[in-house]
Amino acid sequence: MTKDYEDLQCLDTEENGEPIGRDSRLWQELRELRENMTTSNHGLGTELHTLSAADSKLWQELRELSKNTTSSNLGLGTELNTLSAAGHSLDGQVKSLESKLQEQTRIMEEERSRFQLHIQRFLADLRTVQCQITELKDNSSKGTCCPPNWTEHSGSCYWTSRVSKSWSDAKQFCQTENSHLVVINSQDEQKFIQHLTIPALMWIGLTDSDGKWKWVDDTDYNKTPKNWGPGQPDDYYGHGLGGGEDCAHLLSDGLWNDDHCSRSSFRLSSTSAAWRVNSRTEPPLPPRASTDPMPAPWGDPGEDPGGWEGLGWGRVESQARAAPFPRALLPLGPRSPLPALLCEAPSSHPCPAGAWASPLMGGRGRSLSVLEIPAPL
């Protein structure tokens, strides 16, 4: 039967009418195609297996990477938390140190203020004792005892500074010396201040920084004499310093003028300050210095050196010579930035020790000359 079936299969013909047998060309092509497909399938299977293995390895690497990343993130998070805690701790320490520093600074300032107060009281007591000793020696009582280089008038002591300062700095300096910028309470005091300061420009203790003129010691401005120069106060804004003019000073003729409080000089003159204190305050002393000798000749008592004005009598020692001269000398002329010698000793006594600077010696326009005044013997 099988043979008959095979014979029947052989009865099939090729396209050209010839029967198809196992040795025919078409049959061979079919076998080759089947072999090629088998080989291709085998290769695809091998590649699929390889890809599957690679995929499995890749997934394993991805899982390891994810695990490592998670572990690293946890480690970084822990370190970040540690650093954050350390930062907060450090910030707390810094704030604590700042607080301690502020407290120590406050304590030191309080101690410094107390120390300065003790010194001021000690100096005041010492001066009082010195005044009492002087009174006992002279067997007299003057009533007001002013420190050396200060000028007494009507129970108060006055001192003029040669240091240029703004109004606020001058006010502060006076306060540190237990004094204040001069307050002019009467025409008599105004005349005395003019006598003391002309032609220097001096700050006085008068300001309208809050829109109303006030004295630094709260004296009622409306109850004191007014000595403004012509057209003053004008609250001028054209100086380019910002704002108006809120602080008062003495002009070269002794009248008042308002100017910007930040100024430390006026024209070619230096702005100084005049102080008024009671007899129990300690003054700053003028610096000692020495440059040019006194102008010569001085002439006879009562005669003024050229360019100077004499206001009294006394005696001083210069570097070059001893000579009688007016007890109060004031330089004349527009280029007079500093007050000259201001000495209020009686004519029978030498002037107090100290160095007093003045320009325009003898009217010859020198930049600066100094008189060295020795202490009384």
C-alpha positions as CSV (number, residue, x, y, z in Angstrom):
1,M,0.0,0.0,0.0
2,T,2.8,2.3,0.9
3,K,4.5,1.7,-2.3
4,D,1.3,2.3,-4.2
5,Y,1.0,5.7,-2.3
6,E,4.5,6.6,-3.2
7,D,3.9,5.7,-6.8
8,L,0.9,7.9,-6.7
9,Q,2.9,10.8,-5.3
10,C,5.3,10.4,-8.1
11,L,2.6,10.8,-10.6
12,D,2.6,14.6,-9.8
13,T,4.2,16.5,-12.6
14,E,6.4,19.6,-12.7
15,E,5.3,22.6,-14.6
16,N,6.8,21.3,-17.8
17,G,4.7,18.2,-17.5
18,E,7.5,15.9,-16.1
19,P,6.8,14.0,-13.0
20,I,8.2,15.3,-9.6
21,G,10.6,12.9,-8.0
22,R,12.9,13.0,-4.9
23,D,15.8,13.8,-7.2
24,S,14.1,16.5,-9.1
25,R,15.4,20.1,-9.0
26,L,12.3,21.5,-7.2
27,W,12.6,18.9,-4.5
28,Q,16.2,19.9,-3.9
29,E,15.3,23.5,-3.6
30,L,12.6,22.7,-1.0
31,R,15.1,20.7,1.0
32,E,17.6,23.6,0.9
33,L,14.9,26.1,1.9
34,R,13.9,23.9,4.8
35,E,17.5,23.6,5.9
36,N,18.1,27.3,5.7
37,M,15.0,28.1,7.7
38,T,16.0,25.5,10.3
39,T,19.5,27.1,10.5
40,S,17.9,30.6,10.7
41,N,15.6,29.5,13.5
42,H,18.4,28.0,15.4
43,G,20.4,31.3,15.0
44,L,17.5,33.4,16.1
45,G,17.0,31.1,19.1
46,T,20.6,31.5,20.0
47,E,20.4,35.3,19.7
48,L,17.2,35.4,21.7
49,H,18.8,33.4,24.4
50,T,21.8,35.7,24.4
51,L,19.6,38.8,24.5
52,S,17.5,37.3,27.3
53,A,20.7,36.7,29.3
54,A,22.0,40.2,28.6
55,D,18.6,41.6,29.6
56,S,18.6,39.7,32.8
57,K,22.1,41.0,33.6
58,L,21.1,44.6,32.7
59,W,18.1,44.4,35.0
60,Q,20.4,43.0,37.7
61,E,22.8,45.9,37.3
62,L,19.9,48.4,37.3
63,R,18.7,46.9,40.6
64,E,22.2,47.1,42.1
65,L,22.5,50.7,40.9
66,S,19.1,51.6,42.3
67,K,20.0,50.0,45.6
68,N,23.4,51.8,45.7
69,T,21.7,55.1,44.8
70,T,19.2,54.7,47.5
71,S,21.9,53.8,50.0
72,S,23.9,56.9,48.8
73,N,20.9,59.1,49.1
74,L,20.3,57.9,52.6
75,G,24.0,58.5,53.5
76,L,23.8,62.0,52.0
77,G,20.6,62.8,53.8
78,T,22.2,61.7,57.1
79,E,25.3,63.8,56.4
80,L,23.1,66.8,55.4
81,N,21.1,66.5,58.6
82,T,24.3,66.3,60.6
83,L,25.7,69.4,58.9
84,S,22.4,71.2,59.3
85,A,22.4,70.4,63.0
86,A,26.0,71.5,63.3
87,G,25.2,74.7,61.4
88,H,22.3,75.5,63.8
89,S,24.6,74.7,66.8
90,L,27.3,77.0,65.4
91,D,24.7,79.8,64.7
92,G,23.5,79.5,68.3
93,Q,27.1,79.7,69.6
94,V,27.7,82.8,67.4
95,K,24.6,84.5,68.7
96,S,25.5,83.6,72.2
97,L,29.0,85.1,71.7
98,E,27.5,88.2,70.2
99,S,25.2,88.6,73.1
100,K,28.1,88.1,75.6
101,L,30.2,90.6,73.6
102,Q,27.4,93.2,73.7
103,E,27.0,92.6,77.4
104,Q,30.7,93.0,78.0
105,T,30.8,96.1,75.9
106,R,27.9,97.6,77.8
107,I,29.6,96.8,81.1
108,M,32.9,98.3,79.9
109,E,31.0,101.4,78.8
110,E,29.4,101.7,82.1
111,E,32.7,101.2,83.9
112,R,34.3,103.8,81.6
113,S,31.6,106.3,82.3
114,R,31.9,105.7,86.1
115,F,35.7,106.0,85.9
116,Q,35.4,109.2,83.9
117,L,32.9,110.5,86.5
118,H,35.2,109.7,89.3
119,I,38.1,111.4,87.5
120,Q,36.0,114.5,86.9
121,R,34.9,114.6,90.5
122,F,38.4,114.1,91.7
123,L,39.7,116.9,89.4
124,A,36.9,119.2,90.5
125,D,37.7,118.5,94.2
126,L,41.4,119.0,93.5
127,R,40.7,122.3,91.8
128,T,38.5,123.4,94.7
129,V,41.3,122.5,97.1
130,Q,43.8,124.4,95.0
131,C,41.5,127.4,94.9
132,Q,41.1,127.3,98.7
133,I,44.9,127.1,99.1
134,T,45.3,130.0,96.8
135,E,42.7,132.0,98.7
136,L,44.5,131.2,102.0
137,K,47.8,132.3,100.6
138,D,46.4,135.5,99.3
139,N,44.2,135.9,102.4
140,S,41.3,136.8,100.1
141,S,38.1,135.2,98.6
142,K,37.4,135.7,94.9
143,G,34.0,133.9,94.9
144,T,34.6,132.2,91.6
145,C,37.8,130.1,91.0
146,C,38.3,129.4,87.3
147,P,40.8,126.8,86.1
148,P,44.0,127.9,84.4
149,N,43.5,129.4,80.9
150,W,39.8,130.0,81.6
151,T,38.3,133.5,81.9
152,E,35.9,134.4,84.7
153,H,32.9,136.6,84.2
154,S,29.9,137.1,86.5
155,G,30.4,133.8,88.4
156,S,31.0,131.7,85.3
157,C,34.2,130.5,83.5
158,Y,34.8,130.7,79.7
159,W,37.2,129.0,77.4
160,T,37.8,129.3,73.7
161,S,38.9,126.4,71.5
162,R,41.2,126.5,68.5
163,V,40.0,123.2,67.2
164,S,37.7,123.4,64.2
165,K,34.6,121.2,64.8
166,S,31.0,120.9,63.5
167,W,28.4,122.3,65.8
168,S,27.3,118.8,66.9
169,D,30.9,117.8,67.6
170,A,31.6,121.0,69.5
171,K,28.4,120.4,71.6
172,Q,29.5,116.8,72.3
173,F,33.0,117.9,73.3
174,C,31.6,120.4,75.7
175,Q,29.4,117.8,77.3
176,T,32.4,115.5,77.8
177,E,34.1,118.3,79.7
178,N,31.0,118.9,81.9
179,S,30.3,122.2,80.2
180,H,28.2,123.4,77.3
181,L,28.4,125.7,74.3
182,V,28.0,129.2,75.5
183,V,24.5,130.5,76.3
184,I,24.1,134.3,76.2
185,N,21.7,135.4,78.8
186,S,22.2,139.1,78.8
187,Q,23.6,142.1,76.9
188,D,26.4,142.3,79.4
189,E,27.3,138.7,78.7
190,Q,27.1,139.4,74.9
191,K,29.5,142.3,75.3
192,F,31.9,140.1,77.3
193,I,31.7,137.3,74.7
194,Q,32.4,139.8,71.9
195,H,35.3,141.2,73.9
196,L,36.6,137.6,74.4
197,T,36.2,136.3,70.8
198,I,36.4,139.0,68.2
199,P,37.3,138.5,65.4
200,A,37.2,134.7,65.6
201,L,34.1,132.9,64.5
202,M,32.6,130.8,67.3
203,W,29.8,128.3,67.6
204,I,27.3,129.2,70.4
205,G,24.8,126.9,72.0
206,L,21.8,128.0,69.9
207,T,20.0,125.8,67.3
208,D,16.7,125.5,65.5
209,S,17.2,121.9,64.2
210,D,13.6,121.1,65.2
211,G,12.2,124.3,63.7
212,K,12.4,126.5,66.8
213,W,15.4,128.3,68.2
214,K,16.5,126.8,71.5
215,W,19.5,127.1,73.8
216,V,21.4,123.9,74.7
217,D,20.7,124.3,78.4
218,D,16.9,124.8,77.8
219,T,17.1,128.5,78.6
220,D,14.0,130.2,77.1
221,Y,15.2,131.8,73.8
222,N,12.4,134.3,73.9
223,K,13.6,135.7,77.3
224,T,17.2,136.2,76.1
225,P,18.6,139.1,74.1
226,K,18.9,138.7,70.3
227,N,22.1,139.8,68.6
228,W,21.6,138.6,65.0
229,G,23.5,140.3,62.2
230,P,21.6,142.2,59.5
231,G,19.2,139.9,57.7
232,Q,19.9,137.0,60.0
233,P,18.8,134.3,60.5
234,D,18.0,133.6,56.9
235,D,18.0,129.7,56.8
236,Y,20.0,129.8,53.6
237,Y,19.7,126.7,51.3
238,G,22.1,127.6,48.5
239,H,25.3,126.2,50.2
240,G,24.8,122.8,48.6
241,L,25.2,120.9,51.9
242,G,21.6,119.8,52.1
243,G,18.9,121.4,54.2
244,G,19.0,124.9,55.7
245,E,21.0,126.6,58.4
246,D,20.1,125.5,61.9
247,C,23.1,126.4,64.1
248,A,24.2,129.8,65.3
249,H,27.7,131.2,65.5
250,L,29.4,134.5,66.2
251,L,30.6,136.6,63.3
252,S,33.9,138.4,63.3
253,D,32.1,141.4,64.7
254,G,30.5,139.4,67.5
255,L,27.0,139.4,66.0
256,W,25.1,136.2,65.4
257,N,24.7,134.3,62.1
258,D,23.0,131.0,61.3
259,D,24.9,128.4,59.2
260,H,24.9,124.8,58.3
261,C,25.6,122.7,61.4
262,S,28.1,120.5,59.5
263,R,30.5,123.3,58.7
264,S,33.8,123.4,60.6
265,S,35.1,126.6,59.0
266,F,33.8,129.9,57.6
267,R,35.5,131.6,54.7
268,L,39.2,131.8,55.6
269,S,38.5,131.5,59.3
270,S,38.3,128.5,61.5
271,T,35.1,127.8,63.4
272,S,35.9,127.4,67.1
273,A,33.7,127.1,70.1
274,A,33.2,129.0,73.4
275,W,32.4,127.2,76.6
276,R,30.7,128.4,79.7
277,V,31.0,126.4,82.9
278,N,30.7,126.8,86.6
279,S,33.7,126.8,89.0
280,R,33.6,123.1,89.6
281,T,34.3,121.7,86.1
282,E,37.5,120.6,84.6
283,P,38.5,122.4,81.3
284,P,40.5,121.0,78.4
285,L,43.9,122.8,78.3
286,P,45.2,124.3,75.0
287,P,48.1,122.5,73.5
288,R,51.6,123.7,74.2
289,A,53.5,124.8,71.0
290,S,56.3,127.0,69.9
291,T,57.2,128.5,66.5
292,D,57.9,132.2,65.8
293,P,59.1,134.6,68.5
294,M,57.0,137.7,69.4
295,P,57.1,140.6,67.0
296,A,59.4,143.4,67.8
297,P,59.6,146.2,68.7
298,W,56.8,146.1,71.3
299,G,57.2,149.7,72.4
300,D,56.2,151.2,75.7
301,P,53.3,150.0,77.8
302,G,50.1,151.2,76.4
303,E,51.2,151.1,72.8
304,D,49.9,148.4,70.5
305,P,52.1,146.4,68.1
306,G,51.2,147.0,64.5
307,G,48.0,145.2,63.5
308,W,47.1,144.4,67.1
309,E,44.6,145.8,69.6
310,G,45.5,146.1,73.3
311,L,42.8,145.6,75.9
312,G,44.7,145.6,79.2
313,W,48.0,144.9,80.9
314,G,50.1,142.0,82.0
315,R,53.5,140.5,81.4
316,V,54.7,137.4,79.5
317,E,58.0,135.7,78.6
318,S,58.5,134.9,74.9
319,Q,61.2,132.6,73.7
320,A,63.3,135.6,72.8
321,R,62.7,138.1,75.5
322,A,60.5,139.3,78.4
323,A,58.3,142.2,77.6
324,P,55.2,143.9,78.9
325,F,52.3,143.6,76.6
326,P,48.5,144.0,76.6
327,R,46.8,141.3,78.6
328,A,44.3,140.6,75.8
329,L,45.6,140.7,72.2
330,L,43.3,140.2,69.3
331,P,44.6,140.0,65.7
332,L,43.0,142.5,63.2
333,G,42.1,142.0,59.6
334,P,40.0,139.5,57.5
335,R,42.6,136.7,57.7
336,S,42.3,136.1,61.4
337,P,41.2,132.4,61.8
338,L,42.1,132.1,65.5
339,P,41.8,134.2,68.6
340,A,45.1,135.5,70.0
341,L,46.1,135.6,73.6
342,L,43.2,135.9,75.9
343,C,44.4,136.6,79.4
344,E,42.4,138.1,82.2
345,A,45.0,138.2,85.0
346,P,45.2,141.5,87.1
347,S,47.9,143.8,85.9
348,S,50.0,143.0,88.9
349,H,50.1,139.3,88.1
350,P,51.7,137.4,85.2
351,C,49.4,135.6,82.8
352,P,48.7,131.9,83.4
353,A,50.9,129.3,81.8
354,G,50.0,128.0,78.3
355,A,50.6,128.4,74.6
356,W,48.4,130.7,72.6
357,A,48.5,130.8,68.8
358,S,47.7,133.8,66.7
359,P,48.0,134.7,63.0
360,L,49.1,138.0,61.4
361,M,51.8,138.7,63.9
362,G,52.6,142.4,63.7
363,G,50.2,142.8,60.8
364,R,52.7,141.1,58.4
365,G,50.6,138.1,57.5
366,R,52.5,135.3,59.0
367,S,50.8,132.0,58.9
368,L,51.1,131.2,62.7
369,S,53.0,132.4,65.6
370,V,53.0,131.2,69.2
371,L,53.5,133.0,72.5
372,E,55.0,130.8,75.3
373,I,53.6,131.9,78.6
374,P,55.4,130.7,81.7
375,A,53.8,129.8,84.9
376,P,53.8,132.4,87.7
377,L,56.9,132.1,90.0
